Amino acid sequence: MAWLRLYITTEGQSERKFADDVLRPHLAAFSIDVRSRVVLTNRKLGKRGGILDFEKIHGDLHRLMREDRHQEARFTTMVDLYALPPEFPGWAEARNKTGPKERVEALEAALQSNMGDSRFLPYIQLHEFEALLYCDLTQLQQRIADSERAFAALTQEVRGMQPEEINEGATTAPSKRIINHVPIYDRLKVRVGAPAAAAIGLPRLRAKCPHFDEWVSRLERLAAAVSS
């Protein structure tokens, strides 16, 4: 089976570490070479991370695709629905959708059309990377000292909610809820977030996060599609 190069453009360092530590070894079994990178948001300063406006990620992705025009190259994203800029393609249509999964699917379809390259498979996380951590908050709690009571309160707060359903409000988004109960998380995101997600394990993440699972399944099928 021919190997593919899969470039994953992430919104920040937490997502990149997750791609390196969790997705790369998993997808290697499917003959896929994961190459992660953080979105370039300021070429002059070499600044990476965050999506300040759509033109920055659009330009960054197009430059990457021009650099590797080979058929064995594939491209995807791992960016948050939360705080996505309103000039993002498909924004108006997505706002009219009832459920968050329908909204994010409309945005992904619009982004794929906008990029105009069949090698591109967009992924937008419902609603943030931190949603994955809600699959088992004890893994995060174990990595932050003296946080047992705080995480117990957070667990009670989101009881009955699926991880991808935790909404995108300024105070109720997945990361904002964690920071509200455990303020130090704001400074520890990269250090503890991706390791906690890795410890939860890909099978459990996929079982509890259907949209995330669909993305991983699409990535798994990439190499087979090229070989057929």
Steps between C-alpha positions, in 0.01 A plus 500: 500500500633843403567743781333842515630821650227655714554861602290592803475877550401567859374807680752478784773304670261278700341372181840452337627297794184290486554441128861396563442282805164340416412529131847445354564153652142392436496604134844351434325163515298617198809603299446868576792725595361780720676836475354745747538877497342801671324750274720796401313818597773760444757426228708811575545411866485124448215481750294184518183408685140616521272591212471877508329519161417265218744648248795396717410131512387510135832643387701268721324189369533607137873560540540154653307336216715678241814377675388137473301448184551123491204267483616308808464814714184567701404795718265544793434739787436476871347833602229599747142593424514726805595858405519414131511834310167606341660544156560126490337348189154358566454706816157640405366161397641330809330749734164383369565138595333372816765271643875556546591191296297628205663844536851364502432271204372798298815695586725209403322455166532872426868498593570201278328671208683826568844337498437340162733203546370143511796400721363716784276351773399768751426427864354743753489385862170517692540741675863504612791263541414491873174321419708183465612535860140469623506136389679437830576806712688290755795485259528878508439517875788259561736741324404811702585501869228554763221512243279212613218714642507738205469220248229334704299822471570524128395139448172573676451814290516313168326184614275365227678693222699329227850646449425639154178660625669726758423834344701789365399786730761743628476347847366153417735376228694187602824684587317786672319258730829338596669836563203617708549206738877457461649840401855366476398291200526816289879485549530123482300423185782374282676319783199304628226513234643278228650246748161472671328437166764242410447323833124484440582307187382524142231227529321684781538839333344363184218324686396818681563754221318395178617791286861444603458128428368573149811707427740232621311239298536712186871535562537124547344440157732739313784264410262221399318737264827589327605137462166385356 
